[in-house]
C-alpha cells in the first residue's frame, strides 16, 4: 500500500490516480478490513474517474455494509447508468428497490424501482415477487392482478 501512496504523490494522470486509489481501497477492504478507509479510497477513485465501474461498485458495496444507505443510492444510480446488460441493470434496480423498501422505508420509491426493473426483465421471478409484494403493500389490487398474470405467463 505504501508503494501505491508513493506513486500517487507523483501521479499527474487522474485515470491512473483513480486506479491507484481503487487498488488501495481493495487492499483496505480485504485483507486489512478497514472499511471507512477503503470507502474513502473508492470514493476518491470515483471522484477522479466517474466512469470507473469497479470504484462505483466498491464504494456502493461498502456504503451498504456500513449502513450508509443515503450515500449508496446515488452510486446505485450511477451503476445502473453504466451497465449495458439489461438483465444486470434489472437486478441493480431490484437491489435499489430492496434497499429503499427494507432499509429506508421508502415504499413508493421502491415500487418505482421494482417497476423499472420489471420493464427490463419482465420474466424474472424474483422481481415479479417483489413487485407483487409492493402491489399488496400499496393496496393496488389492479396492479397486483396484472403482476400475478405476468408471473403466470412468465412461468408458463
Long-range contacts (C-beta under 8 A, 24 or more apart in sequence): 1-27, 1-28, 14-48, 14-49, 15-48, 15-49, 15-52, 17-48, 18-44, 18-45, 18-46, 18-48, 18-49, 18-52, 18-55, 19-45, 19-49, 19-52, 21-45, 21-48, 21-55, 22-52, 22-54, 22-55, 22-58, 25-55, 25-58, 25-59, 26-58, 29-58, 29-62, 35-62, 35-65, 35-66, 36-66, 38-62, 39-63, 39-66, 46-75, 46-78, 50-78, 51-82, 53-79, 53-82, 53-83, 56-82, 64-99, 67-103, 69-99, 69-103, 69-104, 70-104, 72-99, 73-99, 73-100, 86-120, 86-121, 87-120, 87-121, 87-124, 89-120, 90-117, 90-118, 90-120, 90-121, 90-124, 90-127, 91-117, 91-121, 91-124, 91-127, 93-117, 93-120, 94-124, 94-126, 94-127, 94-130, 97-130, 97-134, 98-130, 101-134, 107-134, 107-137, 107-138, 110-134, 111-135, 111-137, 111-138, 118-150, 122-150, 122-154, 123-154, 124-154, 125-151, 125-154, 125-155, 128-154
